[in-house]
Amino acid sequence: MKKLLTAIAIGCAAIVTFAACSGGDKRTSNSVEELVEKYGYQWEDPTKPILNETGAKELSFNVYSSKNASATDYNEMDIMQTLYEQTNVFVQWENVSESVYGEQKTLKLGNHKGTDAIYHAGLSSNEVLTYGTKRSTLLPISDYLEYMPNFKKILEERPDIKKQITNIDGKIYALPRVEEMGLLQNPNLLFLNKAWTVQAINANAVDNLTEAQVQDGLELTSSQMEQLLTYFKASDMNGNGNPNDERPLNFVWNNWQGNQCDLYGMFGLNDNTEHRIIKDGKVTYTVMDEAFKKATQFLHEWVAKGLIDPVSLEAKQDNYLADGKGTEKYGAFYWWESETVVDHPEHYVCFKPLKGPGGGQTVCVSNNPEISTGEVIFFRGTPNVEVLLTYFDRYYMPEISAQINYGPIGIAFEEEKDENGKLVAKDPPAGKTTDEIRLQNAPLGLCYLSGDVWNTTVEMEPRAKLRLERLNNYATPYYDHDKIKPVPNLQFSEAELNTLLRYQTSIDNYLRQNIINWIRNGLSEEAWQKHLKDAQSNSVGIGAVLEVYQAAYDRYLQDN
């Protein structure tokens, strides 16, 4: 099969090269009736090929895509070959690195001759509006739902997804990626070194805490935590003779996970890295809340005492994970799982959110979406685009989605399903990690893995199960789900996008510079009052941005 696809690829590449040299795409565009008659095109039965053998030989499509550096060329991936065998639709992939795509995306959108679609497109709302509505570059996918039975069914069953991907003009110009595990909304868990804590208890360094309590589910006040961190800081906890290499409390500033935001929960604030949430139906900036001032000043005091390592305010994720390995240095840290951060996760307990001085105990509610918009786009004028749409519609089938996201059956999943008929993750070979297998063999991107899929089709991988169990125990119960919500994917008008483009960068820069400064140097009442005034000014624009988000959110809440 691989040799056949390689031969087809060489032939198609020659056709593409000839077309480019000749100044355009020379492929024949057929009507749907002609596609049915000549090439056996069918879209209604997902268990049957989309084209007949003639169609497999005579029709082809060219898809441009960024690719992770670890991944196999998509033309050689087993899952792509499986899809060809099942559909008879030949796709020639042009893979580029993620950095090259970032540089070339605008050029490709402006001049897409010879390219039918972009996978991993990563289009923003502004780009969809520009190239979909204003320039008519992108194909309005919603006009072709007849040929996409899986996607059409998703939109019918999930109006919330439809709202998040439908442009302001009522059209859908990009296919979404949906992977719903219930993980992304709460990106932090707090872990504590058991042996170090027991040592502090035995030294009478912490109040009202017994050795028997040091287990998963431990609950600490901010005062108890401060006592522990102070002891960790002052002692040679790892016994290596260096009393200065212990790092009491650790996180990665503004990282997508393992960040500082749960610390603001000690003051009853559901913060996130954007500092923007929905509270009682209103879009708000947490940085305008009095609780934010109190929390920031509290964190400054911990930084000043060396309880929060200053490295946490500037280190990147890779450094953070590397520093956690080898000799134990972390007394406590935020992440999804201890297994990723330290060599001996059994040395750490996962515990509940810290209780603040006033009794606050809540967590970060992030805006990281489990529904990613702008994943795949198609260009107007693509010959026989109905066939290509039907082909990508197959990606939304549960077993295909699982292989797109994790890797093929036989490599990422066992050949045999479990007693419930579900795909089961396969143990990686010796010397390989699950992540390495996934990145090498899965294109990621377009998939539909919703809650029902985990119950019926795919067994959730052990790491995800562990994360979910811990989050359900130590994160998700600690905020009011009716009162506090993340900001969903919203659609904006051209005028609204212009407002966001005008102010968003200035807001991000303003907050990044000021918050870090406040945590390092303290936040006085005078500085706080100046901040409240400056943030609302035309030079920063938080008020204007809130108006835009509120209008878009109000539209989102309206019934279609």
PyMOL commands that set and color helices and strands:
alter all, ss='L'
color gray80, all
select helices_A, chain A and resi 2-21+32-39+53-58+74-76+78-87+98-110+125-134+141-147+149-157+159-165+194-202+211-213+222-234+261-267+286-288+290-304+310-313+317-323+338-341+345-347+385-396+398-406+434-441+451-456+462-474+476-478+494-521+525-535+542-557
alter helices_A, ss='H'
color red, helices_A
select strands_A, chain A and resi 61-67+91-97+117-119+175-179+189-193+247-250+276-279+282-285+330-335+348-351+371-378+448-449+484-485
alter strands_A, ss='S'
color yellow, strands_A
deselect
rebuild
show_as cartoon
